[in-house]
């Protein structure tokens, strides 16, 4: 019997551009395709953010047309 067993889907990941908050006490980050402006400010503490990359699960943003 295989109660509780589910088929596990493979998680697709890729290197993704993100923006990370520069404030030492803030851990906020935002995917590039979900940012609010050309150079976003942190949505949590309003500090400057810098661009970097991370390997993340692929998520599409259907509201973005870029």
Secondary structure, 3 states (H helix, E strand, C coil): CCCCCCCCCCCCEEEEEEEEECCCCCCCEEEHHHCCCCCCECCCCCCEEEEEEEEEECCCCCCCCC
